[in-house]
Amino acid sequence: MILNEASVIVLVFDITRRETFEALDYWHEQVRISRGTNKASIILVGNKIDVGGSAVPIEDIKRFSERICVNRYYTTSAMIGKGVKELLEGISGAVEWSELLKSFNEKIGVSIGEYIKKKSKERKIERRIELIKSILNDFKGTDELEVNAILNYYISQAIIQISKNEEYIILDPEYVDKRIGRIISEASERDGVIEITRMQEIMKLGRNEMEDIIDYILKENICYKASENIIVFPNVIHKTEVELEEYLIEVLNSNPIEEIIKFRGPGDVIFLQYSAIMSKEIGNPEYISNIAGAWKRWSGKDTSVIVIMYIKSQQGGVIRLKSGGGRGNEMMQQALSILKSILESHALSYEKVDNVI
């Protein structure tokens, strides 16, 4: 959400899982796309040194570091805390603190910071445009550019958060993150499903603010709305076999079409976004999990079904699509179009392949 404002970029991989190291190319590309020509210190972190042994040779780490101009490489264990103090000191030392305050009056910046802190006791989320209006109204003599600079400063310090589309500001990130974490945890125990009324009980927010929170998490593509009172978090459903009614299996196997798309990058992130957008575009799934989804459209002789499945690969991921039914080809083309637009929006390379090997 805040790559474009970050002073330091920390790229982390699991030294026991080479695929996490290979996925760093994707994340570095996201940094490049988000920041453009803006410079930022890049710190590389190899985590899980407590496990013992590494699946990533040090020569590969050195080559990668040289290629993307890593400032420093740290090894850590989050489990036992080894190397974490040194990492935090390295991050702090890499920040150009004096540069962060140059674009606005420091006294006004502090005052607006106090204003945001006070406002966060009344509201946890606010539309950015509305927050800017209220600050301009209460702080005469400031202009929109200065207010934006101040907000960006507090975003860079993680005092507030901004949504991906920059529509919302989270005024109290700790409060919101903890409660969204509780919502996801509860959904994970119920096949990824949770009622909006239950979310309201957990968030303890007013109706208008709750509507903003729901709109915020929907636009982050971490879930989708299945009905007026149901939200589904597909990434927490860990079923491994697609479960469909018998007649839908028959539809799927009539006039079947299959496509396999291979791509580089973090497949779990891509598949989560893909299943959320498919649900928005096509409708509620007949089946969903963190690795597969199935959708039905139309009725009678036009009834069609599509199944998408994510399979991990060493380079990134493979998504296998199978459709069938009266308008299975039309459904396939729509699903392919959605997938390609997602991959292209993340600047990921992809290709059609004949099998998943």
KADAGI-V955808 format. One record per helix or strand. SS is the DSSP state (hx for helix, st for strand). FROM is the first residue (numbers start at 1). LEN is the number of residues. If there is no record, write none. Layout:
ss->SS from->FROM len->LEN
ss->SS from->FROM len->LEN
This chain:
ss->hx from->3 len->3
ss->st from->8 len->7
ss->hx from->18 len->5
ss->hx from->24 len->12
ss->st from->41 len->7
ss->hx from->58 len->11
ss->st from->72 len->4
ss->hx from->84 len->11
ss->hx from->97 len->4
ss->hx from->106 len->14
ss->st from->125 len->3
ss->hx from->128 len->11
ss->hx from->144 len->13
ss->st from->161 len->2
ss->st from->168 len->3
ss->hx from->173 len->16
ss->st from->193 len->3
ss->hx from->196 len->8
ss->hx from->207 len->13
ss->st from->224 len->4
ss->st from->230 len->3
ss->hx from->234 len->3
ss->hx from->246 len->7
ss->st from->257 len->8
ss->hx from->267 len->16
ss->st from->287 len->2
ss->st from->292 len->6
ss->hx from->300 len->3
ss->st from->304 len->9
ss->st from->316 len->10
ss->hx from->328 len->18
ss->st from->350 len->3
